Amino acid sequence: MLRVGVLGCGAIGAWHARIVAERADAELAAVCDLKEEAALSAAFGAAVHTEPERFFAEAGLDAVIIATPEDAHVANAQAAAAAGCHMLVEKPVAIDAAGVDAIVAAAEASGLILMAGHVERFETGSAQLVDAVRQGVCGRLAGICARRQFAPGEAARFTGRSTTLRVLGVHDFDLVRWVHPAPVESVYADGVEGAIFERTGLHDHVFTTIRFADGVVASVESAWTLPRAYAEWPSPGGWSPAGNNRLDVFGADGFVSNDMGLRGQQLVAFDDAYGFRAAGIRHQPVVHGRVTGALAAEVEHFLACIRQEAKPIVGGPDARRAIALTDAAERSLATGRPVKPIAVV
Ligand SMILES: NC(=O)c1ccc[n+]([C@@H]2O[C@H](COP(=O)([O-])OP(=O)(O)OC[C@H]3O[C@@H](n4cnc5c(N)ncnc54)[C@H](O)[C@@H]3O)[C@@H](O)[C@H]2O)c1
């Protein structure tokens, strides 16, 4: 039984804790959050800590899932490495490439597994799309379009500590580089500072264009511009709201498209009490009382890598590429000019 801890027990950390607690081959040994009530609500019977130092010193962990805000990831990952814990670090793995490098160095120096929490790598449609592209269905690639759009309610949680591109864009920057692992020539981003920006400081809608050195162009949309009611309803309980997401890859011979968009939602409800709702059933659906889906598959992969001493599907170099694109897009947003990303290979 691997002894696993979760550090940071907020929105996503609580799901990680539940997933580990529900596994038969791992023990949720301890959880830690600076806020005791957050740690308590994600404990599932595990030891509860509010001080990361004591958590690492006392919990006897083999592995930790770090789900704190990204500006705390470097310090927490270094502490995890010092305690000899393999680590799964939520996206973005750090706020910049130097931070990712520091985490990679800490993990490597201690011979520990570092996995990046890029959950889309474990989403069925995304993974099968990449397989199809690799098999040559599209022929010579021309364009990639990625869209990730959610309702604005969640944006407020990231006020003052993150950005639309770090919260949403980084998922697609990783997906785009996974689809097309070629050098990037330039990144141009334009964003809307509308009603959501005024309330939260996060851009309402960002359009990022990525030009690869081989001429392929990718377009990434990252947005909070769905109506609030699309994601907020009290019934049915246990449903996570869906987003309006899609990934299309076009080439000379064909295209592959993973439509996770508004009109293609698989599970919907419509009633007089609350109107229309669509459930996001890709990432953490609860089935027969257990969390399944991409997040559970991500955790399962992490634990399997530890047991088999194997390299994760998505590790430090992937995290570095994704954050280098995020950083370039942020700089382009700030300057209004195309930017060459740092050392993206
Ligand atoms: N993979 C996904 O789909 C997904 C979804 C949501 C969030 N995330 C990522 O997960 C991370 C956390 O986001 P969230 O939405 O859960 O945020 P959140 O604010 O809901 O939770 C963060 C928690 O970390 C705690 N915390 C802060 N600093 C800490 C520290 N130094 N030590 C221990 N606890 C600390 C806070 O008290 C809070 O409870 C971010 O990097 C975010 O981008 C990923």
The ligand as a Gaussian input file, in Angstrom:
#p B3LYP/6-31G(d) Opt

LIG

0 1
 N       -6.691000      19.771000     -13.257000
 C       -7.734000      20.565000     -13.161000
 O       -8.682000      20.417000     -13.896000
 C       -7.717000      21.658000     -12.116000
 C       -8.931000      22.187000     -11.667000
 C       -8.885000      23.176000     -10.674000
 C       -7.663000      23.621000     -10.210000
 N       -6.500000      23.111000     -10.688000
 C       -5.178000      23.590000     -10.209000
 O       -5.013000      23.112000      -8.867000
 C       -4.381000      24.110000      -8.061000
 C       -5.321000      24.489000      -6.903000
 O       -6.476000      25.068000      -7.442000
 P       -7.900000      25.020000      -6.690000
 O       -8.881000      25.439000      -7.705000
 O       -8.099000      23.718000      -6.015000
 O       -7.697000      26.181000      -5.631000
 P       -8.437000      26.380000      -4.231000
 O       -8.240000      27.797000      -3.846000
 O       -9.831000      25.846000      -4.296000
 O       -7.596000      25.433000      -3.254000
 C       -6.265000      25.676000      -2.900000
 C       -6.103000      25.249000      -1.442000
 O       -4.713000      25.305000      -1.119000
 C       -4.592000      25.830000       0.208000
 N       -3.239000      26.365000       0.337000
 C       -2.750000      27.524000      -0.159000
 N       -1.417000      27.611000       0.063000
 C       -1.083000      26.474000       0.730000
 C        0.157000      25.975000       1.236000
 N        1.296000      26.643000       1.087000
 N        0.144000      24.788000       1.867000
 C       -1.007000      24.088000       2.016000
 N       -2.209000      24.522000       1.551000
 C       -2.228000      25.684000       0.915000
 C       -5.704000      26.851000       0.331000
 O       -6.043000      27.094000       1.667000
 C       -6.825000      26.170000      -0.451000
 O       -7.671000      25.400000       0.373000
 C       -4.048000      25.266000      -9.007000
 O       -2.737000      25.096000      -9.477000
 C       -5.077000      25.102000     -10.114000
 O       -4.679000      25.655000     -11.362000
 C       -6.513000      22.113000     -11.623000

